Amino acid sequence: MSPADVLNELSKQGILPPKQQAELAEIERQRPFSLHWEFRSMLYIGILLLSSGLGLLIYDNFDQIGQGALLTGIAAACAGCFYFAWRFRPEWTLDQSRSRSTFGDYALILACLLFLTLEGYAQYAYNVFGSRYGLVTLLPALLFLPLAYRFDHRGVLSMALTALISWVGVTVRPLEFYFKTNFFDQKTVFSAVGLALVLIAIAIGLERRKIKPHFTYTYLTIAGNLLMVALLGGLFNFEAVRLWFALGLAAACVAFDQYSRRGRRLQSAEVSDGSFLFLLMSTVYGYIGVTYLFFHYVRPQGDDAYYWYFILTGIALVYYLMTQLPKGNRTNESL
């Protein structure tokens, strides 16, 4: 609800006198509008555009500039960004901390992106990793993960986890990684499930030990989606073990649902966006799995069966999610 709606509702219930309502409404109208998130978004977009533009520049002009000069320039820019980020690094603490410079976090992100560009171009120009494709993604994971903890940067943590997930996919079947989806390969699916479970266990263990507990949301978001997608991939593609993947998917959905409910209980009457995200994950992935199993084994005849199934289950799904919305997002709830 908007501030004006809140004031009107309080006035209707007799909680707020008309004079105070007018004064508060005037204060609300004259209050400066924060551009904090707009500027942060512009900075992140600028960093991504700069990194993409650098990649295009290398692609179009590497034969004219020279490979050595390009690598030296990228390495110098990467080192400069790392130096700036390190100079204004936050104090080390197990709790959440902030960089001592407004641009420290952005310098670290740019440094990591430049490192990826440097690594990719070095592999393209000099084949420094040879046919060991796994090293291309393992190296950023090993670098970004400690950087994320030292600088308390969830964006770098996301990059590290993404690189780690890619490394698992590459090392199981490197050639198929480039030519077709990995979720047709049983080894890759089991590797993805195993990695996701390990990351979830690490996240929960670190949260209980109070070691960067605010990182748990990032861990569970990335690992949870990886786990759900891998379980669905096994459910769709492997007939011999389909039952086990179905049971695994059901257990994962229940676990994320309970984790979401636990987050709501810990926050009294308010539900965080993170808790609702995990509820949404469990509901949507569970619905996809149930729908697949229903049509795979029941095989209803006629288009009407499909039509009514999606209408009825869709209504039930939306109704269930609406009843679980955070109270602050229900515009029709009384104050």
N, C-alpha and C positions, 0 to 999 in steps of 0.2 A: 504493500500500500504506500502511496505517496504521502509526504508529510501533510499536505493539505487534507487528504482523506482521513488521516489519523486525527488531526485536529477537529475535523467536522464530526467524526464519530465520538470523540471524547465530549464535544459540546452537546451532541444529541443525548448522550447518556447522563448529562448533568455533572460530569466530573470536572469539566473545564469551563469557567465563567466566560461569557462572550468577550469581555474586555481583554482577558488574558489570551483568548484565542486570537483576537486581532493583533495583539502585540507579538505573539509568537509567529503568526503568519507573516508579519512585516519583517521580523528578524530573519525568517527563512528566505524571504524574497531578496533581502539585501546581503545575504551571506555569500561570500566569494565561492565561485565554482572551482573545484579542484580539477586540475589537468594532469595529475600525477600519473594515472594509468595511461592517458593518451600519449604523454611524452615517453613513458617507458616503452609503449608499443612502437612508437616511431623510432626509438633507438634500436630496438631489436630488429625491426624491419630494415633499418639502415644497415645494420651489421650483416644481415642475410643478403641484402642486395650487393653490398660491397664484396662479400665472399663470392657470390655468384658472378659478379662482374669480373672479379679477378680470374675465376675459372674460365670464363669466355675469352678474356684477354690472352690467357696462356694458350688456349686452344687455337685462336686465330693467328697469333703472332709468335709462337714459340720458335719457328724456323728463322725469323728475322732477328729477334732479340737474342737468341742463343740460350741453350738449355742451362749452361752454367750460371749465366746472369740471372735467369728467372729463378732458379733454385736459391741463389744467394739472396735475391731480393725478398722472396717469400720467407726464407729462413730468418732474415734480419727483421722483417715486420713481425713475424711470430715471436721472436725473442724479445723484441721491444714491447709487445703487448704483455707477454708473460712478466717482464721486468716491472712494468707499470702495475700490473695486478698484484705482484708480490710486494712491491713497495708499499702499497696501501692495503695489504692483507688484513683481515680481521684478527682479533685476538683469538687464540685457540681456546675453545670451550666445548664441552659436551652438549651444551644447549645451543639454541639458535643464536647466531651472531651476524653482524653486518659489516660490510667493507667500510674502511675509513674514508673512502672516496666515492662520490656519486657515480663515477664512471668505472670503478674497479671491477664490478660484476660484468659490465659490458666488454671491458678489455679482456677479461678471462674468456668470455664466450668467443670473441673475435680471435684470440690466440688459439683456442681449440679448433676453430674452423679453419684457420690458416694452417695449423698442423695437419689437418686432414687433407687440405689441398697440397701441401708439401709432400706428404706421404704418397698420395695418389699420383702426383706428377713424377716423383722419383721412381715409382714402380713403372710408370708408363715409359719414361725416358731411359732408365738404366736397368730396369728389371731387377731391382735390388733384393727383392724377396723370392725371385725365381718362380717356381711353381707352388711354393708354400703359401697358398692364398689365405690360409687361416691367420698368418701373421699380420696381414693387412688390417684385419679387424681386431685381433688380439692385442696388438700394440696400443691402439687408442684406448681400449678398455683398461689396460694396466696403467696407463698414464692418467686417464680422466677420473678413475675411481678415487685414488688418493687425493687428487686435486679437488674433487667435489667435497670431500670431508675437510680438507685443510681450509678451503675458502668458503665452506658452508654454502654451496651453490647447487640448487636442485636442478637447474638446467644442465649443468655439466654432468650431474649424476644420471640424468636421463640419457645423455649422449653415451656415457659409459655403459649403462645397462643395454642400450640399443646395440652398441658395438659388441658386447658380450653375447647377446642373442644371435647376432649375425655370425660371430665366430663359431658358435655351435653348429649353425646351419652349414657353414662352409666346410668345416673339418669333417663332417659326416659324409658329405657327397659334394665335393667342390665344383665339379663340372655341371651337375644338375642345378646347382644354385643359380647359375646364370641363364639356364635355358628353360626351366619349368618350375612350377611351385614345388616347394619341398614337402608339402603335406601329403603328397602321394607316396612318399618314402617312409616306411615304417620306422627305420632307425632314427630319422630326423624327428618324427613325431614323438617317439619315446624320449629322445634327447631334449626336445623342447619341454615336455612334461616334467622331466627330471630337473632341468635348469629352473623352471618356474617354481617348482616346489622348494628347491634349495634357496632361491631368492626370497620366497615368502617366509621360509623358516628363519633366514638371516634377519629379515626385516622385523619379524615379531620378537626374535631374541634381542636385537639391538634396542628395540622399543622398551622391552622389559628392563633392560640394563640402563635405560635413560641415556643412551648414546645417540645423539642426533635424532631424537624421536620424531621430529617433524619430517624426516626423510621417509618415514613409513608409508605415507600417502603415495610418494613417487614409486617406491618399490612395489607396493601392492597394485597400483594402477597398471604399471608396465608388465609385471610378472603375472598379474591376474588375467589380463587380456591375452597374454601369451599362453597361459594354461588353458583358458577357455577355448581359444582358437585351435590349439593342438588337440584338445579332447574332441572338439567337433570334427576336426580333420580325421582323427581315428574313427569316429563314429560313422562318418560318411564313406570311408574308403576301405576299411578292414573288416570284412564279414566275420572272420574267425574269432576276433576279439571284440566285436561290437558291443556285447553285453558289458564287458569290463569298462569300456569307454563310456557307456551310458551310465553305469554306476558311478564312475569317476566324475562325470559331469554333474550328476545329481548331488554328489557329496560336495563338490566345489561350489555349486549354487547355494546349497544350504549353509556352507561355511561363510561365504561372503554375505549372505543374508543375515546370519547371526552376528557377524562382525559389524555390519551396518547398524543393527539394532543395539548392539553394545555401545556403539558410539553415540547413539541417540540417548541411551539411558545415562551415560556419563555426562552428557551436556544438558541434563534436566529436561526442560520442555522444548529446547531448540535442537534442530537437526542441522548439522553442517552439510555443506555441499559435497564434501568428500564422502560422508556416510551415505548420502543419497546416491552418489555415483556407484558405490559398491552394490547397493540395492538394485540399481538400474542394470548393472552388469549381470548380476545373478538372474534377474528376471528376463532380460532379453536373450541371453545365451541359453537359459533354460527353455525359453519358449521356442527357440530355433531347434534345439535338440528334440523336444517333445513333438513338434510339428513334423520333423523328419521321420521319427519313429512311427508316428501315427500313419502317415501316408505310405511308409515303407512296408508296414505289416498289415494294416487294415485294408489299404487299397480300395477306397470307396469308389463306387461307380457313378459316372455322370458328373457334369460340371457343377450342378447344384450343390453337391456335397462339399466341393472345394469352396464354393461361394459362401455357403452358410458357416462353414468352419472358420474361415478367416474373419467373417463379420462378428460372429459370437465370441470367438476367442480374442479378437482385437478389442472389442468393447470391454470384455472382462480384464484384459491386460491394462488398458488405459484406466479403468476404474480402480484397479488395485494400486497402480502407481499414483493416481490422484489422492487416494486415501493415505498414502505414505509420504506425501510432499511435506517439506519443512513448513511449519506453521507460519513462518514469516512470508511464505510464498502463496498462502491461501488468501486471496483478496476478499473472499466472502466470509471469512471467519470473524466473529465478534471479538472485540478487544477485552 
